[in-house]
Amino acid sequence: MFVNTPSQIPIFEGELYEYWSEQMETIFIAQDLWEIVQEGYDEVKTEEESCKMSEAKFKQYKVNVRRNANALRIIQQAVSKAIYPRIFGIRNAKKAWEVLHNEFQGNHRAISIKCQNLWRDFDHLSMKETESIKDFHSRTTEIVDQIKATGDIMEERKIVERILRSLSPKFEHIVAVIEETKDLSKLPMTELMGSLVAHEQRMRKFTDQPLEQVFQSTINMAEAKTTKPEQDRRGRSNDNYNRYCIICQKTGHTGKFCKFKWQRCRNPNHSQKDCWFQKKQEDDQEDEEANFTQEEEIDHISLSCVKGD
């Protein structure tokens, strides 16, 4: 990994050496230091050697010493504290650069093995069902850039064909249209990505929920089921305060546990005065008493009439 400092010098932390070295090369070229990093310079080790040099050569030598110091200063500033011990004590920019290159880029055999692994990853690319076109393109581009950094050549046609073969089944129709109407050997990557992104947006427009949201909803439901028992346990102590009795119209209990509930009815969720069955029995009793009184009056009248005759 590497990060950019406020002075725009990328800091190498041990990963993605290819990206870092390419940025460093651009910085060296911009400051006319790339030649001294690549080729180095002939160091004068004794004062006698410097005395034998002509004035022009000695002047050029002083320029090279200054350029070497500038290049070495940039390299030292561009590595993290964990990487700096690798180049500690080196006074030559070319040697410092070679130490980093050999360790993190590797020799020819190491580069070859790394390249083979990258090609295998490229050949096994497959778009995930929950992955967007932009995310899949970014993942593909990262592998392609690493392959190019090893020195291999990657034709755009090969990338286009790989992407079309690696898309998820929901892009099957647009892939068929592109293969039938476009010349893949001349199809630019930007045009392909534009068509795929537009198709993805149309699919989402006619879908109530994107597949990613559906997947996230499923996860949320599973998490809710996991946390519900714990929430129920925490909320149990508060349930009694939220309960309401329809019999006495007070809180703290339900009608099932109310002391005023009427026991003689099959439905216990009411008091005696609100029991419709009790009222029905009372009404029936009143009707029977009224009928009995009326019958007594009729009998009394009938008896009076008989006595009168």
C-alpha positions in Angstrom: 0.0 0.0 0.0 1.1 3.6 -0.6 -0.4 7.0 0.3 0.1 10.5 -1.1 1.6 13.1 1.1 0.7 16.8 1.0 3.8 17.3 -1.2 2.4 14.8 -3.7 5.2 12.3 -3.1 3.6 8.8 -2.8 4.7 6.9 0.3 5.5 3.2 -0.2 4.4 0.9 2.6 5.2 -2.5 1.2 2.3 -3.2 -1.2 1.4 -2.2 -4.8 5.0 -1.5 -5.7 4.1 -1.3 -9.4 1.8 1.7 -8.9 4.3 3.4 -6.6 7.3 2.9 -8.9 5.4 4.3 -11.8 4.5 7.5 -10.0 8.1 7.8 -8.8 9.4 7.5 -12.3 7.1 10.3 -13.4 8.5 12.5 -10.5 12.1 11.7 -11.5 11.5 12.5 -15.1 9.8 15.8 -14.2 12.8 16.9 -12.2 15.4 15.5 -14.8 16.6 12.8 -12.3 15.5 9.6 -14.0 18.7 9.1 -15.8 20.8 9.3 -12.6 18.4 6.8 -11.0 18.6 4.4 -13.9 22.3 4.7 -14.9 23.9 6.2 -11.8 27.2 8.0 -12.1 31.0 7.3 -11.6 31.9 8.2 -8.0 35.3 9.7 -7.3 36.6 7.9 -4.2 39.9 9.7 -3.7 41.1 13.3 -4.0 43.8 12.1 -6.4 41.2 11.0 -8.9 39.4 14.3 -8.7 42.7 16.1 -9.4 43.2 14.2 -12.5 39.8 15.2 -14.0 39.6 18.1 -16.4 37.7 21.1 -15.4 34.7 20.2 -17.6 34.5 16.7 -16.2 34.9 17.9 -12.6 32.1 20.3 -13.2 29.8 17.6 -14.6 30.8 15.4 -11.7 29.6 18.0 -9.2 26.3 18.2 -11.1 25.9 14.5 -10.9 26.6 14.5 -7.2 24.0 17.1 -6.7 21.4 15.3 -8.9 22.2 12.0 -7.1 21.6 13.6 -3.7 18.2 15.1 -4.9 17.1 11.7 -6.3 18.2 9.9 -3.1 16.3 12.5 -0.9 13.1 11.8 -2.9 13.5 8.0 -2.5 14.1 8.4 1.2 11.0 10.6 1.6 8.9 8.2 -0.4 9.1 5.2 1.8 7.5 4.5 5.2 9.4 4.0 8.5 9.0 0.2 8.1 10.6 0.2 4.6 13.4 2.8 5.3 15.8 0.3 7.0 16.2 -1.5 3.6 18.0 1.6 2.2 19.5 3.0 5.3 23.2 3.9 4.8 23.0 3.8 1.0 24.4 7.0 -0.6 23.7 6.1 -4.2 20.2 6.7 -5.6 20.6 3.9 -8.2 21.6 1.4 -5.6 18.7 2.4 -3.3 16.2 2.1 -6.2 17.6 -1.4 -7.1 17.3 -2.6 -3.5 13.6 -1.7 -3.5 13.0 -3.1 -7.0 14.7 -6.4 -6.3 12.8 -7.0 -3.0 9.3 -5.9 -4.0 9.2 -6.3 -7.7 11.3 -9.5 -7.6 13.6 -11.1 -10.1 12.6 -12.5 -13.5 11.3 -15.8 -12.0 9.3 -14.1 -9.3 7.8 -11.8 -11.8 6.9 -14.7 -14.0 5.1 -16.5 -11.2 3.3 -13.4 -10.2 2.2 -12.8 -13.8 0.9 -16.4 -14.1 -1.2 -15.9 -10.9 -2.6 -12.6 -12.2 -3.6 -14.2 -15.6 -5.3 -17.0 -13.7 -7.3 -14.5 -11.7 -8.2 -12.8 -15.0 -9.3 -16.0 -16.6 -11.5 -16.9 -13.7 -13.2 -13.5 -13.4 -16.9 -13.8 -12.6 -19.4 -11.1 -11.7 -21.2 -11.5 -8.4 -25.0 -11.4 -8.3 -24.9 -8.5 -5.9 -22.1 -6.6 -7.7 -22.7 -3.5 -9.8 -21.2 -3.0 -13.2 -18.9 -0.2 -11.9 -17.6 -2.4 -9.1 -17.0 -5.3 -11.4 -15.2 -3.1 -13.9 -13.0 -1.7 -11.1 -12.1 -5.2 -10.0 -11.2 -6.2 -13.6 -9.2 -3.0 -14.2 -7.1 -3.6 -11.1 -6.1 -7.1 -12.3 -5.4 -5.8 -15.8 -3.2 -3.0 -14.5 -1.1 -5.4 -12.4 -0.6 -7.6 -15.4 0.5 -4.7 -17.5 2.9 -3.6 -14.7 4.8 -6.9 -15.0 5.5 -6.1 -18.6 2.9 -8.3 -20.3 0.8 -6.8 -23.1 -3.0 -6.9 -22.7 -5.1 -6.1 -25.8 -8.3 -4.2 -25.2 -10.2 -6.8 -27.3 -9.2 -9.5 -24.8 -10.5 -7.4 -21.9 -13.8 -6.7 -23.7 -14.4 -10.4 -24.4 -13.5 -11.4 -20.9 -16.0 -8.9 -19.4 -18.8 -10.1 -21.7 -18.2 -13.7 -20.7 -18.0 -12.9 -17.0 -21.2 -11.0 -16.6 -24.1 -12.3 -14.4 -27.1 -14.0 -16.2 -29.2 -10.8 -15.8 -27.1 -9.2 -18.5 -27.6 -12.1 -20.9 -29.9 -10.2 -23.3 -27.6 -7.1 -23.6 -24.6 -9.3 -24.2 -26.3 -11.1 -27.0 -27.2 -7.8 -28.6 -23.7 -6.4 -28.3 -22.1 -9.6 -29.8 -24.5 -9.5 -32.7 -24.4 -5.8 -33.5 -20.8 -4.8 -32.6 -17.4 -5.8 -33.9 -15.7 -6.8 -30.6 -12.2 -6.4 -32.1 -12.9 -2.7 -32.5 -15.3 -2.1 -29.6 -13.7 0.4 -27.1 -13.9 -0.3 -23.4 -15.6 3.0 -22.7 -18.4 2.3 -25.2 -18.9 -1.2 -23.7 -19.1 0.1 -20.2 -21.5 2.8 -21.2 -23.9 0.3 -22.7 -23.7 -2.0 -19.7 -24.3 0.8 -17.2 -27.3 2.1 -19.2 -28.8 -1.4 -19.3 -28.3 -1.8 -15.5 -30.0 1.5 -14.9 -33.0 0.5 -17.0 -33.3 -2.8 -15.1 -33.3 -1.0 -11.8 -35.9 1.5 -13.1 -38.4 -1.3 -13.7 -37.5 -3.2 -10.5 -39.1 -2.3 -7.2 -35.9 -3.1 -5.3 -32.4 -3.5 -6.6 -30.9 -6.9 -5.9 -28.4 -5.4 -3.5 -31.2 -3.9 -1.4 -33.1 -7.2 -1.4 -29.9 -8.9 -0.2 -29.4 -6.3 2.5 -33.0 -6.7 3.6 -32.5 -10.4 4.0 -29.4 -9.8 6.2 -31.3 -7.2 8.3 -34.2 -9.7 8.8 -31.8 -12.3 10.0 -30.1 -9.9 12.4 -33.5 -8.9 13.7 -34.4 -12.5 14.5 -31.1 -12.9 16.3 -31.6 -9.8 18.5 -35.3 -10.2 19.2 -35.1 -12.7 22.1 -32.7 -10.4 23.9 -35.0 -7.4 23.3 -37.9 -9.4 24.6 -36.0 -10.2 27.7 -35.2 -6.6 28.3 -38.7 -5.5 27.6 -40.4 -8.0 29.8 -40.1 -5.8 32.9 -41.8 -2.9 31.1 -44.7 -4.9 29.7 -46.6 -4.8 32.9 -46.7 -1.0 32.8 -48.1 -1.0 29.3 -50.9 -3.5 30.0 -54.5 -2.2 30.2 -57.5 -3.9 31.8 -60.8 -3.5 30.0 -62.8 -4.5 33.1 -61.6 -2.0 35.7 -60.0 0.3 33.1 -56.7 0.5 34.9 -53.1 -0.4 33.9 -50.7 -2.9 35.3 -52.7 -6.0 34.5 -55.0 -7.5 31.9 -58.6 -8.6 32.3 -57.6 -12.2 32.8 -56.0 -11.3 36.2 -58.5 -8.6 37.3 -60.2 -9.2 40.7 -63.4 -7.7 39.4 -63.9 -10.1 36.6 -67.1 -12.2 36.4 -66.5 -15.9 36.9 -69.9 -17.3 36.0 -69.6 -16.5 32.3 -67.5 -18.4 29.8 -65.9 -15.2 28.7 -64.1 -13.8 31.8 -62.9 -10.5 30.3 -65.6 -8.3 31.9 -67.2 -7.6 35.3 -70.5 -8.8 36.6 -72.3 -5.6 35.8 -71.1 -5.6 32.2 -72.0 -9.3 31.6 -74.5 -9.7 28.8 -75.3 -13.2 29.9 -76.1 -12.0 33.4 -78.3 -9.3 32.0 -80.1 -11.8 29.8 -80.8 -14.0 32.8 -82.1 -11.1 34.7 -84.3 -10.0 31.8 -85.6 -13.5 31.4 -86.4 -13.7 35.1 -88.2 -10.3 35.0 -90.2 -11.6 32.0 -91.1 -14.8 33.9 -92.2 -12.8 37.0 -94.2 -10.4 34.8 -95.9 -13.3 33.1 -96.6 -15.0 36.5 -98.1 -11.8 37.8 -100.3 -11.4 34.8 -101.5 -15.0 35.0 -102.3 -14.5 38.7 -104.3 -11.4 37.8 -106.2 -13.2 35.1 -107.0 -16.1 37.4 -108.1 -13.7 40.1 -110.5 -11.9 37.7 -111.8 -15.2 36.4 -112.5 -16.4 40.0 -114.2 -13.2 40.8 -116.5 -13.6 37.8 -117.5 -17.1 38.8 -118.3 -16.1 42.4 -120.5 -13.2 41.1 -122.6 -15.6 39.0 
